[in-house]
């Protein structure tokens, strides 16, 4: 069994940053908007480090307790961005990587340690930068390489959270750690198709482990499957498990507006938390939310060797007190 229940874990605070491209999409009240991808730095890598440090500084300015442990990661090689950004602080750190599922992975690890009273609180950090990711996983944008419509664009943003046992309007009630799924897909542009089976398998495991029904949730929010992957996710559930899902939104599909014409939508570790914090929670419509973050676990090396691309999905369930939500 890979699922866990929690009795005393809460999300106390969060801070979000994004670029103007995300601001022009469907998000509301982003805490901080950066004007350009360089963010007044010499390189895109240095810009993403600065993005992480800004959201950490902002959230720490409102949180006056000692941080016991930090969980963080993103998409750079050896999660270098997170390591460089956290060198500024005097915190014990666990660096993590589940590609675009890293946000949920950080919440699961923090929740497990808080609920077992091993730590009192934790800070999480994740980010992504469109031009860093393009350079690492595909081609630098300066090359002008065209992308197919099935591809997604990496969101530029950073998100930091504080979790503790102190009660708040957002309670973390359960989680499911996903399995690595290899469906034999080799197309590195089609991340939605790569990750959809992993999301479906983790959802099924979550319901089975915790004896839940899909109707127990007001919303299932998947992370960055995009237009293509969101459709395949629902088809997979129906054909393999005869499970029809109605209350579903994909963060990658809705982060940008259709008129922005950004292919199949958004991807990146910050996609799910940006949509959760800057759209879903702002609407105050859903009290029981299941987050299914998805990640493609490939590298350019294995893709160039024509190997299929494995993926993973981690689940976190939230109970939101809508009346107390600010």
N, C-alpha and C positions, 0 to 999 in steps of 0.2 A: 504493500500500500504506500502510495507516494503523496497522500493528502494529510493535511493537518488542520485541526480546529484550534481556535484561539479564544481565550476568555477575557483577556485584559490587554489588548493592543489597539492603539489609536494613532491615527494620522493627525498630528497636532498643527502642523503648518507646512506650507509649500511656497516656493517662489519660482516664477517662470520667466524665461527670456526667449525671444524669437526675433527673426529678421522681418523686414518690411513685407517680404513675400507672404509670410504666414499671417501677418497683420491684415493683409488684403484678402485673406481667405475667410473662413467661417468662425474664426476664434474671436472671443470677446475678452476684453480687459486683461490682456497680457501685461505682466508686471513691468517688463522692460523691453524696449524695441531697439535693436541696433540698426544703424543707418546703412552700413555696407558690410560686405563679407570680410574686409580686413579689420574692422573694428579698431581702427587707429593703430594697428600693429603692422610689422613688416611682412609677416607671412600668415597664411590661413591657419596653420597649426598654432601659432602664437595667439591668434584671434580666438580659437576655441578654448585654449587654456584660460584666457582672460574672461571668456564667457562663463566658464565654470566657476572661476574665483569670484566673479561678480555676484552670481546667484547664491553662493555659499556665504559671502560677506553679508548680503542682504538678509538672508534667513537667520544668520547668527546675531545680527543687530536687533532682532526681535525675540531671540531665544537666549535667555540669560543663564541657563544651566550649563554645567560641564557636559560636553559631548563624549559619551563613552566609547563609541566606535563608529567608523565611517565605512560604508559600502559604496563602491563606485566603479564605473566602467563606461566605455563607449566603443567606437568602431576603429580607432587607430591601432596600428601595429603595436602589440605588447601593451595595449591600453596606456600608451605613453602620455596622452593628453591628461588623463586623470592623475597619473603619477606626478607629472610636472605641476599640475595645479595644486595638488595636496601637499607638495613639498613646502608650501607657504605656511602650513598650519602644523600644530603640534598634536595631531590626533593619531591614534592607532587606526590602521587602514587595512581593509580586505578588498583587494582589487578583484573584479569579477568580469566575466564576459559570457554573454549569451546573444551576441549581436543585438538585434532590435528587440529582443526579449529581456534585455539587461535591467530595465526599470523594474519589472515584476520580480526578477531574481533578487534584486537588492531588497525589495519589500519582504520577500519570503524569508531571507536570511535574517534580516533585522527582527521580523515578527517572531521567528522561532526562538531567538535568543532573549528577547524581551519577555515573551510569555513564559519561558522557563526560568525567569528571574536571574539569568546570567549577566544581563546588563539592564540598566534602567532606561536608556534611550539610545537612539542611533540617528545619524544623518546619512541620507542617501544622495548621490549625485550621478547624473548621466547627461549626455549631450550628443549632438551630431552637427556636422557642418557640411553643407551640400558640396562644396568644392574640395574639401579634404577627402570626402568619401568617393567622389568621382575620380579623383587622382589615384586613390589607393585601389579601388575595386574595378574601375573601368578605364576611362581615358581622361586626362586633364581637359577641362572645358575649352582650353585654348586650341585644342586640336580640331574642334568643330565637328566631332564625330556625332552623327545622327543617332537618336534613340528610338526604338520602336514604340508603338502606342501601348503595348503591354507592359512597358517598363514604368517604374516610379521614380520620383525625384526625392532625394534625401532632404528632409526638413532641417532647417538651421535653427537650433535652439538649445537651451540648457534648462534642467529642472532639478531642484533640490528639495528634499522633504525632511521633516523631523517626525520620528515615530517614538512613542513612549507608552507607558502604562497610564498616563494622565488622560482622563476622559475628555473626549472632544466630539463634535458632531459626526466625525467619520471614523467608524470602527472597522478594523480588519478582523473578519470572522473566521476565515479559512483560506487554505491555499492548496494547490496541487502542483507538484514538480513534474515537468514534462519529460517525455522520452525522446531520444534522437530518432527522427523518422527519415528514412531514405526512400523516396518514392520513384527514384530512377530518373529524375528530371535533371537535365544538364544545361538548360538555358539560364545563364546568369542574369539575363534581362527580365526574366519572368519570375520575379521573387514571389508574387502572389500565388502562382501555381506551386512553387517549391514549398511554401509555408502553410498552405491551406490544410493539407492532411494532418500536420502536426497540431494545428489549432483544433481540428475536429477530434483527434484522438485524446487530447488533453481534456477537452470538454466532456467527452464520454467517460473518461476515467474519473473526472471530478464528480460527476453525477452518480456514478456507480459507487465510488469509495465512500461518499458522504450521504448516500441514500437520499439524493435529492432529485427533483424533477426540473425540467427546463422552465416550467411555469413558476417555480419558486423565485425566479429572478425577474425584476422589472426590465432589465436590460442586460444583454450580453454584448460587451464592447470588445471587439477584436482589435489587435494592433497591426497596422500597416499591411494588411492583405491587399489593399487597393481595390479597384473596380473588378479586375479579373479574379483575384484571389478570393474576394468576398463572395462572388457567385459560386466559385468552385467549392468553397467551404460549406455552403448550404447544400449543394448537390451531393457532396461526399457524405455528409451526415444523413441525408435522406436515403441514399442508395445503400450505404453500408449498415446503418443502425436504425433505419426507418424513423429517424428523428427529424421532425420538422420544427424549424426555429423561426419564430415570427418577430420577437422583440430583439432584433439584432441591428447594431450599427458598427461599421468598420471605421476606425479612426483615420486610416490612410485614405479611405474613399471620400471622407467629408472634410478633411482639414482644409483643402483648397476648394475654391468655387469652380464650377464647371467652366465658366467663362474665362478662367485663367489658362485653360487648355494645357494642363500639365500632365499629359498622358494618362496613366492609370491611377494617379494620385500621389500620396506621400508615403515615405518609408523613413526609417531611422529610429534610434532608441528614444528620441524625445517626442515622436509622433503621438503615441498613446497617452503619455502624461499631459502633453499640451492640450489635446482634445478633452481629456478627462477634466482637467482643472479649469480650462478656459472656454469650455462650451457645455459639457454634460452637467457638471455641478452647478454652473451658473444658471442653467435652465430650471433647476429645482423641480424636476419631474420624476426622478428615479430614486427610490430609497434602497433597493437591493440591486446591486450591480456586480456582475462578474466580469473581471478584466482578463482577457486572454491575449497576452503579449506574445508575439511571434518573432522568431529569429532564423535567418539563413546562415548556417555554420560553414561557410565556404571561404576560400581564399583564391586570389588570382592564380596561384601556382596549381592547385588541384583542378581548377576550371580549365586551365590551359592544357592539362593532362587528360582532359575529356572525361573526368570522373563525374558521377552524379553528385548532386548537391544535397547534403543532409540539412534538416531543420529541426527546430524545437519550439515548444510553446509552454509557458508557465501561466498558471491561473491564480488570481487573487480575488476573493469575494469581499465586498464592502457593504456595510449597512450605514445608511446616511440618515441622520436626523434632519429632515428638510426644514423643520421649523426653527432649528437652532443654527442652521447653516447661514453664514454671513454672505 
